[in-house]
Amino acid sequence: MTNIEIRIKGKYESLSEAEKKAADYFLKNPMDVVSMPVSTLAENSGVSSAAWIRLCKSIGYEGLKDL
């Protein structure tokens, strides 16, 4: 399990519904996150780009690039 997965699981209950949806997508498709632009991630996961950024910040990163 990666550090990011540990952070997500540790904060999961405190995330918003949209952040949880992004987190679920990340946990099932971790390689997509490193290879896709945030707009594609948003479309594929069914949440906004802003939800992805909020998820990153909620687990202690500045944004998707920092993740």
Sequence and secondary structure as in RCSB ss.txt:
>XXXX:A:sequence
MTNIEIRIKGKYESLSEAEKKAADYFLKNPMDVVSMPVSTLAENSGVSSAAWIRLCKSIGYEGLKDL
>XXXX:A:secstr
  HHHHHHHHHGGGS HHHHHHHHHHHH HHHHHHS HHHHHHHHTS HHHHHHHHHHTT SSTTT 
